[in-house]
């Protein structure tokens, strides 16, 4: 007998991006941008994820929006200009990731690949997540990374496996991790995950519905969940220095010592060194920037700045 999942094409999967969070720790930027719309190098973080899904052959994408959700809709529209079909669902209360996933149930009819919209992922062989899901007995896949940094483990969730390589336990923000296998905010689930979502209690830890609890319920109910070591880096946008460091990292990864977007201008008597200067921005005479980020259409003041983000008329130091 042929496993029905093995005969599915990747276009049978849907894509989901959770983009509803307010991002209070990354203020003042979250006052003007939904966090997943913050620019990374030359395009919004959210668009990097949309393009990753498209490269996998996933063309139907559902985005869960909340804080400033209209900005997301204005930015990405129906997705046609990116070669995908985008729909939107609103999460009116931000009560945790499992709660956000629960908003999907009336709108989704196929297994889905899920991205957390405030994380920049660098992956290798992301398609292997789908290949893992197509194995008999597998109902979910967790993207993981072998993490030598114990503090990073404590900030995320740990993944423990049984002797057959299936997930037996996940622990949110473990005080004493028993494993170096870190969950990374990228998942593939069968629709039966919604049964586990409905059974997920609100936690005492953050008074939210945690997706790790949902996954544990899913596993305990007998569903097969496996890890996929596809993540090389997972860079979370939590605070302003994260936004600066992520942009500088991607700039260097793309082979630039400094990046000035088309339409940005640098006065001959100004200077930029190791900076990302986005479209429409202007660096005047007397402004000298080192390892700075200038968001679109910003006007930099005169002076010497290091590790500073210029956005919405503000100068945010990241020293």
N, C-alpha and C positions, 0 to 999 in steps of 0.2 A: 504493500500500500504506500502511495506517495504522500509525504507530509504536505498538506496544503500550503503551509507557509513557505516551503521550499520552491513552490511554483510561482510565488508572487514576484512581481517586478518591483523595483524600488519606487516607481511612480505610484504603487499601491500604498505607500506610506504617506502620512501627512507630517508637516513640520509645525512645531509650536515654539513660540518664543514668549517668555514671561517678561513683560516690560511695564509692570504696573507700579513698581515701588517708587517711593518719593525720594529716597537717597538723602536723608537729612544730614548725614556726615560729610557729604560732598558740597554742602552749601559754601558759597553763594550760587554755585552753578545750577543746583537743582531748583532754584527759584525761577530760572529761565528755561531750563532744558529738562525733559524727562531724562533720567540718568542714561538709559540705553541710546539716547540720541546724541550724547556727548561725542564730539569728533575725535576720531583716532586717525592721525596722519592726514588722509585725504577724503575720508568719508565717515558717516556716523557708525558707532559701534554696532548698532542693529543691522546695518547693511552688510557688514562683514559676515554676520551670521546668516542672513538671507542668502548671500552668495555661496556660503559653504553648503547650505542645503541644496541650492540649485545645482552645484557641482556633483552632488550625490544623486541627482535625478529626482529630487523632491520639489515639486512645483506648486503644490497647494499648501499654503502656510497660514496659520492662525496666530495672531498676535494678541496677547492679553494686555490691555492698557488700563491705566488708572490715572495717576498724577500727570496733568498736562497731556492727556492722551490725544487730544486734538492735534497737538504738535506732531505726534507720531504719524497720525493719519495724513496730515498735510505733507509730511516729508516723504513718505513711502507710497501713499495713494493705494491703488489697487494692485500695485506690484508689476503692472504690465511693462513699464519701462525697464524693469530688471529681469524680465523673462519669467515671472512667476505670477501666481494668483494669491493675493493677500486679502484675508478677512480679519475682522477685529471683534474682540469680545471685551466688555468692560468689567473689571473687578472693582466694585464700588467701595468695598472695605478691604484694606490690606491686612489680612489675618493670617499671613503665612503662605509658603509655597504650595502646600497641599490644598489650601483653600483656593488658591489661584488655579491649580490643576482641576479642581472640582468644577470651576466655571465652564470648563471645556465640554463636559459630558453631553449637553444637548446639541453641541455643534460639531462633533467629531464622530466619524464612522469607521475609521481605520486605525491600525496601530500608528504610533506617532513618535517622532524624534523630537526631544524636548531640550531646548537651550535656556539657561538662565540669562536674561538679557543684559546683565551688568558685568559679565565676565568676558574677557578677550581670550579666546582659546587658540593656542598653537597646537595643531594635531599632526599625527602621522597615521596614514591609512585609516581615516575615519570610516571608510566603507566597511571595515572589518566589524564595526558594531552591528551593521545590518547582516553581515554574514554570520555573526554569532547568534543573532536573533533567529535566523532561519534554521538553526540546528534543532533537531527534535528535542522536546522537553524544555525549551527555553521560552519564557514569557516576558522577559525583561532583561535589559543590558544596562550596566552602569559604567560610564567612562571613568577610568581610574588612572592614577599616577603613582608610581613608587616614590614616596616622599621621605627623604632622609631628615628633613627638618621637623623635629618633634613639635615645635611651636606652630608650624603650619598645619600639622595634623590636628592640633587642639583647636584650631580656628575653623576647621572644616568637619568632615565626618569620616570615620574609619570604616573599612570594609573587611570583614572576616569571612574566610572561605572554609568549606568543609573539604573532606579528602577527595571529593569528586570535582572540585573546582567551582562549585556553586556557592553563591552567597548564603551564609547562614546567619550573619548578624551585621547590622550597621549601627553605629553609635554617633549621635550628633555631638560635636565638640567634646570628644573624650578627654577626661583629665589625665588618664593613663592609657594611651593607645596600646593595644595588644598587637598591632600590626603596623606596617609602614605603607599600607595600601590606602591611598586617600581618594575619596569620592570628589568629583570635580564639577558638578553642576551641569552635566550633560547626560541624557538618559534616552532609552528607547523602551516603550511600554506597549504591551497588549492592552486592549480595551478593558480587560478585567481589572486593571488597576483602579478603575472607578469604584469597584466594590470595596477595595481597601481604603480609598479616600473617604467614602461615607462612614467607614468604621473608625476613622482616625480621631482620637480625642484631642482636645486643646491641651497644650502642655503647660506645666508650671514654669519651665525654663524661660520661655519668652512670651507666654500667653498667646501662642499662635498654633496653627495646625502645621506641624513639621512634616515635610516630605519623607524624611528618614523614618519617622514612625509609620507612615503609610507603606514604605518599602518593607519594613519589618513585618507588618501585618500581612502583606502580600506574600512574603517568604513563608511565614508561619502557616498560612493557609494552603501551602503546598505548591506554590507557583515557583517555577525554576527561574532564577535570576543569576546571571553570570557577569563577571567583570570583563572589560576590554581596555587594555593598556594602550590607549590612543592619544593621551594628552601629554605633550611635552612641556607646555607651560599653560597655566591658567592664571591670568592676571586680573584680579578683581578691582573694580573701580569703587573704592570705599571712601576715599578722601582726596583732597586736591593734589597732594604729591603723587598719588597713584595715576591721576590723569596726565600729569607732566611726564612721569617716568614711562608710562605706556607709550606716549607719543614719541619720546626720544628713542625708546627701544625699537619701535616699528620703523622709525626713520633710519636707524643704523642697520636694521635687518634688511631694509630695502636698498641698502648700499649708498646712503647719503651721509655726508658729514654735517650738512645743513640743508634744510628744505624750505624753499620759498615758493609757494603755490603760484600758479598763473593768476595774474590780476593783483597780486600783492606787490607793494613797492617799498624799496629800501633807498632812502636818500643817500647820495654819495658821501655825505658827511655823517651818516649814521652807520652802524655796523651790527651784524649778527654773527654769532659763533656757536655752532652746535645747537641751533634753534629750529623749531617748526613754526613757520609763519604762514598762516592760512589765507585763502583767497580774499581779496579786497582789503586786507590789512595794510597799514602804512607805518613804517618806522622812519621818523623824521631825522633831520640833522640834529646831532647832539644826543641821540639815543644810542646806547651801546648795550647790547643784550648778549648774555652768555647762558646757554642751556635754558632757554625760555620757550614758552608756548604762547603764540598770539592767535587768538580765535578769529574767525571770519569777521571782516569789516571793522576790526578794532583799530583805534588810533593810539599808538604808544606815546606816552609822555617823554619829555626830554629827561635824560638821566642815565645812570649806569645801573643795570639790573642783572641779577644772577638768580637762576632757578625761580622764575616768577611766571605766573600765568596772567595774561591780559584778557579780560572777558567782561562784557557788559559795562565798560567804563571803569572796571575795578582792576587793581593790581593785587594779586594774591601771591604772597611769598610762600615758597615751598622749601625754604632752607631748614 
